[in-house]
């Protein structure tokens, strides 16, 4: 049975300021108000979260904080990386309209990089039922849009403005993201995970290049070769693949 088409971004709920759009999405689930495709947006998020418990914050009006609620009834929990790929590729598609394709990459597992600088990231949180069913996905997307400069303590950020020298309306960018992500989700509905995987690897940051990594106290360099079907990173010369969270990229070779 084909999955019914869903308009990502209907409803589109906008906040002038919010602690975390992911928290607003979680609240909607808890209150029984959540619908598949519902979106929460703000250009002024003051308590956002990133990977590994890092915070995500920016100047008011200079960023996109967007959370999409997805009911993943067309996938199993073991297929989570397929959804990760669809979301990352949808964001890549939307950003490439502004930046071009040449220098825009997806840094494993789900950051958006322009050259060696971070343009944005995705944080995926899952709601699992007591019986082990994958009930909801809370997909948070944070993008640097209009920042002219950044706190020098941040290692390697970049904004869309710094790349293009043009300011954008964050809400228009967010709505455009929704349309591109819808296209990628429909590819998942149509069971085109193999196509998504091939495109994800084609856009993979440092693909076939050497980068530095860290596992605990061990720091090493290796050539990035790709990702497995379940989303583990493949490094040349390493006997095993690496799950999300099991190793860190080391700056400045990020």
N, C-alpha and C positions, 0 to 999 in steps of 0.2 A: 504493500500500500504506500503510495507517495505521501510524503509529509505535506500538510497544507501550508501554502505560502503565508508567511507572517511578515508584517511590516515592522521592522525593527525601528523603534522610536515612536510607537503609538501605544500608549500616551508618552509624550515627551515632557517630563516634569523638571522645571528649571528653578534653581535657587539663586538669589542674589549673593548669598553666602551660606556655606554649609560646613559642618565639621568633616564629614566623609560621605561621599555619594554612595559608597559601598554600604555604610551603616544605614543610610536611608532605604536602600534596597532590601537589606536584611529586615528592617522594621516592617516594610510592606509585606514580606513573607510571613512574619510573625503575626501580623494583624489580619491575615487572610485577604489582602488586597492585591497581591502580586498577580501579574499576567505575563505570559510569554511575550517578549519583545518590549516590555516596559523599560523606559530609560530615565535615569536621573542625571541631571547636568548642573554644573556650576562653573563659573570662571573665577571663583573665589573660594577654594577649598582650604580650610585652615588646619585640618587634622587628618590628611590623607596618609595612606600606608603604601609601602612598596614591598618588594621582595626582601626576605630575611629580616622582616620587622623594621625596615628603614622607613623614615617618614618621607612624605611627598608634599611639599608646599611651595607656593610661589606668590608673586606680586598679584594683587587683585586685578582681574581683567586681562591678565597676561597668559593664561593657560586654559587648557581644557581638562576638566575632571568629569568623566562620563562613566556611568555604570549601566550595564545592560543586564536585564534578568532573562535568563534562558531556561526553559524547561527541556532538559536533554533526554526526552523519552525516545529519541531516535538513536541513542548511543548507550553503551554500557559504561560503567565506571572505568573499566580497563581501556576504553577508547578515548580517555580524556585528552590525550595529546592531539587527536584529530580535531577536537574543538579548539585547542590551543593554536594549532596551525591555521584554522579558518579565521580566527580572530586576528592573529598576527598578520596574516596576509591581507585581510580587509583593511587594517590600519595602514599597512605598507602601501596598498593601492591608493588610499585617500591621500597620503602624504606625497606620494610620487607625482601626483598632479601638480604639486607646488615645487618640489625639489628636483624633479627628474629622477630617473632610475639608476644612474651610474654609481652614485656614492651612497645610496640609501640601502641599508641592510637590516636584517633581523638577527640580533645577537641572542644566541641560545640562552635561556629558553624563549623569552618573549619581550625583549627590549628592542626599541627602534633606534638604530644608530645612523648618523650621517658622518661619513668618514670615520674618525675614531671618537666621536662625541655622541653623548646620549640625548636623543630628541624626545624620547618618551618611553613608557613601559606599560605593561599589562599585568594586573594581579587577578588571578582566578581563584575564587573561593567556592567550595562546594557545600551543598546542604544534602546530607545523606540521611535517609530514614532509619529507624531502629531496625528495620528488616534488611538494611544494606542497599536499598534502592537509591539511585541518583535522582533526587527530587528537583533540585534547583542548582543553577550555576549563577554566581554573582561575578560578572566580568567587569572589573574596574580598569579604565584606561586613563592615563595621565599623559598630557603632551605639553611641551613648552611651545608657546605660540608667539607672544609679542614681547618677550623679555629682550631688552637692549643689552643688558649685562647681568652677570650672576655673582653671587657671593663667591669670592676667590677661594674659600675653603672647599667648595664643591669640586670634585676631581676633573670632570670632563663634560659639562652640560653644553647644549646648544639649543637655540630656539629657531622656529621657522622664520622669524624676522631676521635673525643673524644670517641665515642662509639666503633668503630671497630679498632682503632689504625692503620688505613690504609688510605692513601690519594686516592682520586678518581679524574678522569678527569671530570670536571663539564659538559662539553658538552656531554660526553657519558652518564652521569647521566640524563641529560635533554632529550636526544633522547630516553632513556629507559622509562622515564616518559611518553613520547608521546605514546609509544606502549601500556603501561598499561592503560592509560586513554582512548585510542581507544577502548579497550575491554569493559571498563565500559560504555562508551557512546553507544556502540552497544547493551548493555543490556537495556539501555533506549529506543533505537529504537525498540527493541523487546518487549517493554512494560513490563519489569520486575522490575518495581519500588518497588514492594513489597519485592523482593529479596534484592535489594539495601538497603531498609530501615532496614530489619532484620540484614544485615551485618554491616550497619552503627551503629546500636544500640549495636551489639556484640562487636564492637571496640571502643565504646564510653568511653571517659576518665571519670573516677570516677563513672562509672555505678554502682548503688547500694551501693555507698559509700557517706559519708558526706563530703561536701565541703563548703567553705565560699563564700558569694556573697555580692554585694552592689547594692542598688537602691537609688540613690540620697544620702541622709544622713543616710539611714538605712542599717546597716550591719547585716547579719544573716547567719546561717548555715542551710543546708538542704541536704537530700539525693537525688542524681541524679537518676531519674527513667527512663528517655528516652526522645524521641522527638516525636512531633506530625507529621502527614503527611505533614503539611505545614512548618515544621522546627522549631516549638516553643519548648523550653525546659520545660520538666516536672520535678517538684521538689516535693518530698513527703511532705505533710502537707500544701502546698501552694494552695490556691483556684483557681488560674489561671495559665495558661502556659505563658511562657515568649518569646516574639519575639526577634529576633536578635537586639542588641543594647539597649535593655531595662534594662539590668542588667550587672554587671561586676563581673568576678571572682576576688577574693581577694587573693593576695599573703600573706603568704607563702603556703596557702592551695591549690594553683593552681596545 
